[in-house]
Each structure stands twice: as C-alpha cells, then as structure tokens.
Amino acid sequence: MLSWQVGRVKITRIVEMDLPIPASFMAGATPEALRRLPWLYPHFVSADDSTLNLSVHALLVEAPGLRLVVDTCVGNDRPREFTGGEALSTPFLAQLSEAGWSRDGVDAVVCTHLDVDHIGWNTNQTLTGGEAMIRAAQHDGIVRPDLDPALTIALMSGGIRQAMLGALTREDRPTPDALTEAIWSFMAAALRPAS
C-alpha cells in the first residue's frame, strides 16, 4: 500500500487490481507514441511495447476534518463484461480497513468520471459517505430537510444508473458531455431546497 504526505494531507493508494492489457487494445498506443513518453517505462509499458500495465485503484485522501475517496474501482459481486461475466472478489474492503479506514467513515466520494472502474464500490452503497454529505447539506440549508439521506442517495444512484443504462443502450447515444450535464441537472433538481 503506497502512501504519501502532502502538507497536512495524507494520500493512500488502494489497488483493487493490476490489469495488463495488449497495447493494441488502446487506439494510439503504438510503439512510436509510447516511446515519446519515457516515464511510462518500465512500470506501465513492457520493454517490447506490447503490454500496458493498468492499475485499478482508489485514492484515500485524509485532510483535517475530511476523509475522501477518489474513484471507487470496479467493486465485487457483480458480473462485468471485461472479467468474462465473472464477479470480482477482491480484498478491497480489507485493504481499506488495513489503511485505518471504515466504509462508514468516508465523508465523500469523488468520481473523476463515470467509467465502471471508477464507480464500482459506491453503486451498491458500500461507501456511505454520501448520506453524511446529504445530512451536512441539509444542516447548511443547501438540501431540503424533508429528504431521507439514505433513501435519497439510493434513489440518486439507482436513477443515475438507470439513466445511464438507458442513454448508453440507445442507438442515438448522447455525448459524454451531454450525459454528464443531464446527470448534474437531475441531481441539482432533486436536492434543491424548498422555497
């Protein structure tokens, strides 16, 4: 487990899995293009340029008064296409505990984008920081006080998941920017304080 300190902030990397893939899987990952980025070698690209070594990991960010998880990996117990339809069974939660964190102790989750390897553990309410954030926003008058935090997070996660599934299985798929804008609009409307 890799950790580093930046001022008063501690950052810890929790690796869910290392994922070697053929370089040909990624468009533009030609030997010529890869060699222009020497920092990739030897950790992220094999010496013969044929394999990219990807890391699926979360970053635990601990600052005074805040425990934040950046990207929540793939998650266990759900079949995934890239795993051949098999559900993962990784020690992610045990590693979280080894780092001194509990899933209930997470204040916030940040997903840098909505790919499956960035949202997995928060789609099944494993990380409950969202409820704490709703309660804090209610206390500050930002979110309506009549909303149940656990139900709100569950509905938002389920609603977003269903919206994404619907949007991404249509023939006329929205652009990523349009989908992101729609999701943020949905969340803002759902949480808007009562006037």
Salt bridges, closest charged atoms under 4 A:
ASP49 OD1 - ARG35 NE 3.11
GLU62 OE2 - ARG67 NH2 3.17
ASP71 OD2 - HIS118 ND1 2.81
ASP115 OD2 - HIS113 NE2 3.10
ASP117 OD2 - HIS118 NE2 3.63
GLU131 OE1 - ARG135 NH1 3.94
ASP140 OD1 - HIS139 ND1 3.34
ASP146 OD2 - ARG144 NH2 3.15
ASP172 OD1 - ARG170 NE 3.28
